[in-house]
Amino acid sequence: MSTVENKVVVITGASSGIGEATAKLLAKNSARVVLGARRTDRLKAIAKDIRADGGIVEYQALDVTQRSQLELIVQFAQSKFERVDVLINNAGVMPLSALEQLKVEEWERMIDVNIKGVLYGIAAALPVMKAQKAGQIINLSSIGGHTVSPTAAVYCATKFAVGAISEGLRQEVGGDIRVTVISPGVTESELAESISDEAARSGMQEFRRIAIPAEAIARSILFAIAQPDEVDVSEIIVRPTASPY
C-alpha cells in the first residue's frame, strides 16, 4: 500500500499482541516503525525479526504512565526519521474484577495506562503533527468501549473514555490530522494475564475461546493508515464472527 510506505509510526505497547502484530505488518508494508514498551528484551527480539525481513525499525523503553517517556519516544522517532506520521496508542491493561472486590490499585492502574497513557501520547505527538500540518493518531479502545459487562465496569469506563477523547480530538484538530479509534473484540493477547480475581479470570478464559488473532486488528490499523490523506476512518470495530457482544 503506497500510502503507508515510509510513514514513521510510533507504537506503544509494542512488545506483544496487537502492538507486535501491527509493527510487523506495517514494517512489511514499508513503514518505518518505532516501538515502545517496558520489556526491552521483547522489543529487541521483535526488531531483530523485522530487520531480518527487510523492515526498518527502532525501539526504546517506554512506560506510558510516565509523560516524559512518551515525549522522549516521540523525540527519538524525530531524531531517527525527522518526523512522526502516526502514533498508535496501543498500551493497555485489563485486570477485571467485580467492583465489590475493591481492587482500587487495579482501578488506578487501568486509569493510569488506559486513559492517562493515551492523553500523554496525544500531548507528545500533537504539537509535532500540528507543526508538520499532517499526522494521524490511532487510539485502541475495545468493544468494552461500547457496552458494559459484569467485572468490567472500570475497564469499560476507561475504554469509553478513549472513545470520548478521540472524538473530541477529531472535532478539534480538523483538516490536517486524522484520528482513528480501533475497537477490538476478544483478541489473542496477554491482557487476560493481568486478571487477579479468580472468578473474572475464569470467565475471561471461557470468553477467549473464540478469540481472533492479533493480526486481524493489525490489518484494520493498516487499512486506516493506508487511506488517502483526505480520508479519515474514524472508527473500526473488529470482533470474532461468533461473538455475541
N, C-alpha and C positions, 0 to 999 in steps of 0.2 A: 504494500500500500504506500504509494509515493508520498502521501501527506503525513506519514509517520517518519519517513526517512530523515535522519539527522536531528530529529527533535530531541531536546535534552529533557529527560524525565526523572524527577526525584520521587522515590517510592519509600514511604515509611512502613515499618513492619514487614521488611522485605526478606526476613530470614527463613520464612516457611509459608506454606499455604498459598493464599491468593497473592500475597506480595511476591513470593518466589516465582510462582507461575507467570505472573504478569511481567516481571523483569525478564524472564527467559523469552517469552513470546514477543515482547516489544523489541528486545535486542535482536531477535531473529528477523524482525521486520525493519532492521537498520536504524532503530532509535538508539540514542546514547543514554544509558541508564545509570543513575546514581542511587545506590542502595543504602538505606539506613535501618539499623535495628540495634538492640543491645548485644546480641550474640554475634560478635565479630568473627568467631570461628566459622559459623554458618555462612556469613556473608562472604568470607574468603573462599569457601568451597563453591558457593554459587557463582561468584565472579570467575573462578577458575573454569567452571563448566561453560559459562557464557563466552569466555575468551577462546576456549578450545573449539567452540562452534563458530568462531569468527566475529563475535559480537564485541561491542565497545562498552565497558563498564568500569565504574569506580565505586568505592564504598567507604562508609565512615560510621563509627559507632554513634548510636542515636537513642536517646531516651526522650520520648515525645512529651513527657511530663515536665521537661526542662526547656523553657522557652529559648534559652540561649543556645541549646544544642540544635534546635530547628533553624535558628538564624545561621549557625555555623555550617550546617549541611547545605543550605541554600548558597552561602558564600563559597563553599567548597565546590559546588557544581559550577558556579560562575567562574571560579578561578581555573577550572579544568576545561570548560567548554564555552565560556564567555556569555552564557545566557541560561535562563531556565524557562522552558516552554510549557512544561506540565508538572504540577505537583499532585501526587496521589496520596491522600491522607488515608492510609490503609490500616495503620496500627489500631488494635482494639483488644479488649478483654471482655470475658463473658462469665464471671463467676455467679451463676444463677443460684437463687435461694428464695424461699418464702420470706416475706417481709417480717413475719413474727420471729424469724431466726435472729433478727437484729444484727446481721453481719455488716455493721456500719463501716468498718475498714474496707470491706469489699465494695460497698456502695461508693465510698470515696475514691477508691482505685478506678472504678468504672467512669466516674465523673472526670477524674484527672486525665485518663487516657482517651476515652471515647469522645469527650466534649472539649476539654481544655487543650488536648493534643491537637485536635482539628483546628481550634482557634489559633493556637500558636503557629501551626503550619501556615494558615492564611496570613497571619501577621508577618511571617517571614517572607513569604513569596509574593504577596500582593504588591508591595512597593516596587519590586523588581519588574513584575509584569506590567504595572502601570507605566513605568519608565520605558519599557520596551514597546508599549502600546499593543501588546499581544500576550496571550497566555491562556492556560486552562487549569482550573482547579477541580480535581475529581475527589469527591468525598465518599467513602464507603459507609453506607448505612446498613440496612437489613430489612427483611420482612418484618422484623420486630420494630421497625420504624413506621409500620403501617397498622399493626394490630398488637394487642397486649395479651399475654397468656400467663397463667399462674407460675410463680417462681421467677418470672422475667420482668417484673414491674420496673425495677431500676434500670436494667439493661435496655428495655424498650424505651424508657424515658430518655436515655442518652441517645438512642438512635432516632427518636422523634426530634430531638434537639438538632441532630446533624441535618435532618431534612429542613428544619426551620432556618438554621444558619445558612444553609446552601441556597435556599430560595431567597432569603434576604440579600445575600451577596449577589446573586444573579440579577436581582432587580436594581441593586445599587451600582454595579460596575458597568453594565450595559456596553454595547459596542465592541470594545476591544478584547474583553476577557470572557471566556466561556466557563460555565460552571455546570458540573455534571454530578448527579447522585447515582451511585450504583447500589441497589438493594438486593443482596444475595438471599436466597432461601437457604435451606440447610446444605452446607458445602463441606467437603473434606478439609479439615484444618485442625489446628491444635487448640482451638478456642475452648472446647469442652474440657480440656485438661485442667483448666483453672477453677472448675466447679468443686467446691469443698463440701457442699451439702449433699449427703448421700442420696436422698430422695430425688433431688433435682438432677444429679449425675445419672441416676438410673433411668429417669425419664428421657434425658437427652440421648443416652446411648440407644434407646429404643427408637427415638425420633430420627437418629442419624443413620438408620439402616437404609434409607433412601437417598443419602447424600450424593450430590453430584460432584464431579472433580473440580478442583480449583481452576483448572484450565478453562472451564466453561465461563467463569467470571472474568478471567483474563481476556477471553475473546470479546466480551462485551466492552471491556475497557479499551481494547484495541479499536473496536468499532467506533466508540465515541471520539477517540483521538483522531481517527483517520478521516473524519468528516471535513469538508471544506471549512475554512475559517469563518465563513458567514453562517454556518450551521452549528447550533448548539443542541446536542442531545441532552436535554435537561435531566431526564431520569430514566433509568432502566431497572426493571425488576426481573431477576433471573431465579427461577425456582425449579425443583425437580418436577417433572411431569406428573408424578404420583403424589405430589404434596397436597394435603387438604387445606393448607394455610396460605 
